[in-house]
Amino acid sequence: MVETQDLIASDKVEGTRVYGADGKRIGSIERLIIGKRSGQVAYAVLGFGGFLGIGEDHYPIPWTKLSYDEELGGYRTELTREQVEKAPKYRSDDEYDWNRENGRLVYDYYGVPPYWM
């Protein structure tokens, strides 16, 4: 698939690095969570910690908190790694329940309106 300047295949987003407010790498996007009906990207799930992906923590971040930075070749956020580490998370070996209650916890933590509003 050929990407345009504004479009990218979801599998190309997975693995892309995310950089914090200080310009340092926070983690990489493990997966995108997309609304079944709206088709809207709700979350980018960042993964970091653990060893070789084992015991890694996953942090859902509202997609609106990320912007693509061409110079870095990755996504940038105004968040710091420390802020992300205090956010709602789940272990890589756990199945996360993507219900609205858990979604509200994530969106409230980051101070942005939920994707369904």
N, C-alpha and C positions, 0 to 999 in steps of 0.2 A: 504494500500500500504506500502510495506517495503522499506525504503530508504537505499541507499548505501552510502558510504562515500562521493561520488561526486554528487549524484542525490537526489532531494527532490521534493515532490509534491508541486505545486504552492499554494494550499490552506494551506499548512503548513508554507509557507513563510509569508503569510499574518498574521499580528499580531506579527511578530517577532520584537524585539526591535533593535534599531539602536543606536550605541554609537559613540560619537564624539572623536576628537583628544585628549580631556582631560579625556576620559574614562567615561564621564557622558552621561546618556541617553538623546538622542535628541528627539526621538519619536518612533513610530512603523510603520511598513510597512502596509499600508492600502490595496494596490493592486499592482500588477505587470502589466506593459503595454508591450505587446508582439507584434512584427511585424507579421502581418497576413501571409505574404509570406515567410519571412526568418525564422520565429519561434524563433528569437533572442529576449531576454529580452532587451527592450530599456530603461525602467525606472522602478524604485521602487518609488512608491508614498508614502511619509511620511506624517502622520497626527499628528498634535498636536495643542494645543490651544483649545479654546472653553470649553464647560462643558458637560461631558458625550456624547461627539461626536457631540453636537449641536454647530454650529458656528465654527467648527474646520476648520483650514486651511490645505490645501493639497499642498505638495511640491514635484513635480517630480524631481527626482535626477537620473542622468545617472547611469545605473547599474554598469558601470565600476568604479564608485567612491566608491563602497562597496566591502568589503571582509568579509567572514565569520570568526568569532573568536570562536573557540570551547570552550575556557575557559569562555567567556561571555555568550555563548549560543545565540549569536545574531550577527548582522553585525556591522562592524566597518568602519568608514570613517575618513579621515584626516581633515575633515571639523569640524567647531565648530557650535554650535546651532545658534550663531549670524550670521554666514555666510549663513546658510540655511534660516534663517528668512528674509534675504535680497534678496533671490532668487525669481524667478518667482513662483507664487502660484495661487491657485484658492480656492474658498470656497467649503466646502463639499456639500453644497446644490446647487452648480452650475454644469452644464455640461461643461466639458473642451473640447476644440477643439484640438485634437491631430494632427494638421496639421504640416507641416514642418516649417512654419514660427514661430509658437510657440515653436516647437522643437529646432529651431536654437537659440532662446532666451535662452532656458535652457542650451543647450550645450555651447553656448558662455559664459554664466555666469560662468559655472564651468570649462571652459577652456579645454574641451576635444572634440575630433572629434565626429560628430553626428553618430549615429548607422547606418545611411544609406550610409555613406562614406566608 
